[in-house]
Amino acid sequence: IAMRAAIGANGQTHFRPTIAGWESAAAPDYTATPAWITTSNADIRYDANSTTIGLATTQYYNTNSAIKTYIKAWYPQGSVGAGGNVTFSSAATDGTQDVLYARAISGSKFSAIAAPLVFRHPLTQIKMQVVRRDNTEQTVYRITRKDAKLPVGIDVANDRMVYSPASALVVYADAA
């Protein structure tokens, strides 16, 4: 499988996505459990323009020529639950983890996948700069983002992020 990754953030230089495959002779039902789930067999650089990735567990096309395999991928890794929802591990839901998502590509035994997995960032990173206006000493004790909704998963059936309920998120707190 070929892929193109978006640019990394937060100092991350590599990622290892979860890759899932659904099989169907008609339009795929992404609310159903995937036929298979695996990961890439090696880390992928964020700045990779195009690279070939292998699967940690080898997968094969269905022998029935009428059945296509539809593949989607995401990072961070998470489990696929009811309704086709991916739930990220709790370590990936604190707002510091970058999220990547690749929409479906498809192929079959007689028409192999030619299109790459294109990983995109569905989120926007907020960067802040605190500027002092005069020469007086000032201290920042806390920065809180009000009504923050953090990514907790992906609705793969609808290609949408799933967010936590809105709450205050402390992005900086003085240890003193």
C-alpha positions in Angstrom: 0.0 0.0 0.0 1.4 3.4 -0.9 0.8 6.4 1.4 1.4 10.2 1.7 1.5 11.7 5.1 0.8 15.1 6.3 3.4 17.1 8.2 4.0 16.1 11.9 3.4 18.3 14.9 4.4 18.4 18.6 7.8 17.0 18.0 6.6 13.8 16.6 8.6 12.5 13.6 7.0 9.1 13.0 3.7 7.3 13.4 2.3 3.8 13.1 -1.3 3.8 11.9 -4.1 1.3 12.4 -5.2 0.0 9.0 -8.6 -1.7 8.6 -10.2 -3.5 5.7 -13.9 -4.0 4.9 -15.0 -6.4 2.1 -18.1 -6.0 0.1 -19.6 -6.7 -3.4 -21.6 -3.5 -3.0 -21.0 -0.2 -1.2 -19.1 -1.0 2.1 -20.9 -0.8 5.4 -18.4 0.9 7.7 -20.7 0.5 10.7 -20.0 -3.2 10.5 -16.9 -4.8 12.0 -14.0 -4.7 9.6 -13.0 -8.0 8.0 -9.5 -7.3 9.3 -7.5 -4.8 11.4 -3.7 -4.5 11.5 -1.0 -1.8 11.7 1.8 -0.8 9.4 4.8 -3.1 9.9 7.1 -0.1 10.6 6.9 3.5 11.7 6.2 6.1 9.0 7.9 9.5 8.9 5.5 12.4 9.0 7.4 14.2 6.3 7.3 11.2 3.9 6.0 12.5 0.6 5.3 9.0 -0.7 6.4 5.7 0.6 5.3 2.1 0.4 4.1 0.6 3.7 3.7 -3.0 4.6 1.1 -4.5 6.9 2.1 -6.0 10.2 -0.3 -8.9 9.4 -0.4 -9.9 5.8 -3.8 -9.6 4.2 -5.1 -11.0 0.9 -7.9 -9.9 -1.4 -11.1 -12.1 -1.4 -10.9 -14.8 -4.0 -14.4 -13.8 -5.3 -13.7 -11.3 -8.1 -17.0 -9.5 -7.3 -15.8 -8.6 -3.8 -13.7 -5.4 -3.2 -11.6 -4.6 -0.2 -12.0 -1.1 1.2 -9.2 0.2 3.4 -9.2 3.1 5.9 -6.4 4.1 8.3 -5.9 6.3 11.4 -3.5 7.4 14.0 -3.4 7.3 17.0 -4.3 3.6 17.3 -7.6 2.8 18.7 -10.2 0.1 18.9 -13.2 -0.2 16.5 -16.5 -0.5 18.3 -20.2 -0.6 17.5 -21.3 1.6 14.6 -17.9 1.8 13.1 -16.6 4.2 15.8 -12.9 4.2 16.6 -12.1 5.0 20.2 -8.6 6.2 20.9 -6.7 5.0 24.0 -7.0 7.3 27.0 -3.4 8.4 26.6 -4.3 9.8 23.1 -7.2 12.0 24.4 -5.4 14.7 26.4 -5.1 17.2 23.6 -1.4 16.7 23.0 -1.7 13.8 20.5 -1.7 14.5 16.8 -4.5 12.8 14.8 -4.2 11.5 11.2 -6.9 10.0 9.1 -6.9 8.4 5.6 -10.2 8.0 3.8 -11.1 4.8 1.9 -9.2 3.4 -1.0 -10.3 0.1 -2.6 -9.2 -2.7 -4.8 -9.9 -6.4 -5.5 -8.0 -9.5 -6.6 -8.3 -8.5 -10.2 -7.9 -4.7 -9.7 -5.3 -4.1 -7.1 -5.3 -0.9 -5.0 -3.4 1.8 -7.0 -4.3 5.0 -5.0 -2.3 5.8 -1.9 -3.6 6.2 1.6 -3.6 10.0 2.0 -3.2 10.9 5.7 -4.7 14.3 6.6 -4.8 16.3 9.9 -8.5 16.8 10.8 -7.5 19.1 13.7 -6.0 22.6 14.0 -3.1 23.3 16.4 -3.4 26.4 18.5 -0.2 28.2 19.3 0.0 31.1 21.8 2.5 33.8 22.3 2.5 35.9 25.5 3.8 39.4 24.9 4.7 41.9 27.6 3.7 45.5 26.8 6.0 47.4 29.1 9.1 46.8 31.2 7.2 45.7 34.3 7.7 42.1 35.5 4.6 40.0 34.9 4.0 36.3 35.5 1.6 33.9 33.8 0.3 31.4 36.3 -2.2 29.6 34.2 -3.6 29.4 30.7 -7.0 27.7 30.3 -8.8 27.0 27.0 -12.5 27.3 27.8 -15.0 24.9 26.2 -12.3 22.7 24.7 -13.5 19.6 22.9 -10.8 17.0 22.6 -10.6 14.2 20.0 -11.6 10.9 21.5 -12.1 8.9 18.3 -13.3 8.8 14.7 -16.6 8.0 13.2 -15.2 6.0 10.2 -18.7 5.5 8.7 -19.0 9.2 8.2 -15.4 10.3 8.1 -15.8 12.6 11.1 -14.0 13.2 14.3 -15.7 12.3 17.6 -15.0 14.8 20.4 -15.3 14.9 24.2 -17.9 17.1 25.8 -16.8 20.7 26.1 -14.8 21.5 29.3 -12.0 23.7 30.5 -8.5 22.5 29.5 -5.5 23.8 31.4 -2.7 24.2 28.8 -0.2 25.7 31.2 0.0 25.9 35.0 2.9 27.4 36.9 4.4 24.7 39.2 5.1 27.3 41.9 
